[in-house]
Amino acid sequence: MSSTIPEFTDAILESISDGVFTVDHHWCISFFNRAAEEITGIRREEALGKPCSEVFKSSMCERECALRHTLQNDTPIVNQSCYIIDAEGERIPVSVSTAVLKNAGGQIIGGAETFRDLSEVEALRNALEGKCQAGEFVSCSPVMRQLFELLPAIAASDSTVSVYGETGTGKELLAKAIHEMGARKDKPFVAINCGALPDSLLESELFGYKKGAFTGATHDKPGRFALAKDGTLFLDEIGEISPALQVRLLRVLQEHEYEPLGSVHAEKNRARIIVATHRNLSQMVADGEFRQDLFYRIQVVGLKLPALRERKEDIPLLIDQFIHHFNRLQKRSIQGISAEAESVLIAHDWPGNVRELENVIERAFVLCAGEQIGLSHLPDEFCDDSEPVGVREEVALIRQSAEKKAIESALKHNHYNRAATARELGIHKTTLYRKMKVLKIPFPAQNGRHRMTNES
């Protein structure tokens, strides 16, 4: 029982689902309830006696401490949003409420704060905003939504998958998402970039070798096929392999077995194969650069990842994701990005796709000493010719176009049923009607095949 909390109050605070802690005059934690342990992942023994800023690492600790404000002004704060950093370094959204802590004689002996985990609320809000997620792949683009809808069925199959897309679009992330959604999720995911290794080295990396297979082979070495076991083997940049290696790979896909270098016995391949390339394999087949029989073996299921310039509505979402990632990685507390900087990034054409955007945000973290990434933290080429007013107009048009496409797609998917469409989009029917008027989305004719007044 805490020395500052009466026994019956202590019991009540231990039973509620909100985190509760108290501090003394030195800002050291004097009480820390069970829910606080569960939300933060920090044990009570580790928290008691420590300064609260060391335990919570809250976004408000560095700007304006809600509890400090309450103690200085004797004014409680109710449901103020912020985030804390848990024991794993993850950012947890919370709402906090504060109060002055007094003893029986009315003397101030510290402060009390409650905090509520808003992770589920934030996840629900993301769903209502139209965000969809597969593994680490997050998007709110209608184009990506169509692709995500295919993933559960693809993940449930063992068929070979080909992922097409420009460099930096996230082909490996998509392959991991397929792996993690399927029955092999607890098995290894092994990746290799076929374009990064010379042909001779790539062959030994894929199939492994036996002792004495060549000079310097002093012991057996398993290849990536062996390491993948019953999991997934991801072959990136499959279009770069030589014709000779194409023949060996074709045999593996046909016979489900391979021979390590120097071996006289074939070994079974039980791994699922996912391949990826930024090249046009159909054209390579026509030009005689890629075997047609291998092409059909890997083309059982083909997925096309759009370039970032084709789904610019995802850029704000990706920026938030990268800020969260680098905050955790570099133990920083950057809150976000200015509207002007975000507008410039949305207007950019992104030839390097998502990888280029990630590099730009990482660079901004190096230069940004404050809480917000601004124009001055972006590379010079982003700012030299920027015209904020025109950029903001372009951003508005991009978002308006994306919203219109999403509504039109949902209407078609729900056979123009207004109630069903609104439910899918996570908005009210009247909001849907208003948005359709603003975006000039026409209603089908009253005597047509579909009627917007049909609510069934």
Secondary structure, 3 states (H helix, E strand, C coil): CCCCCCHHHHHHHHHCCCEEEEECCCCEEEEECHHHHHHHCCCHHHHCCCEHHHHHCCHHHHCCCHHHHHHHHCCCEEEEEEEEECCCCCEEEEEEEEEEEECCCCCEEEEEEEEEECHHHHHHHHHHCCCEEECCEEECCHHHHHHHHHHHHHHHCCCCEEEECCCCCCHHHHHHHHHHHCCCCCCCEEEEECCCCCHHHHHHHHHCECCCCCCCCCCCECCHHHHHCCCEEEEECHHHCCHHHHHHHHHHHHHCEECCECCCCCEECCCEEEEEECCCHHHHHHCCCCCHHHHHHHCCEEEECCCHHHCHHHHHHHHHHHHHHHHHHHCCCCCEECHHHHHHHHHCCCCCHHHHHHHHHHHHHHHCCCCEECHHHCCHHHHCCCCHHHHHHHHHHHHHHHHHHHHHHHHHHCCCCHHHHHHHHCCCHHHHHHHHHHCCCCCCCCCCCCCCCCCC
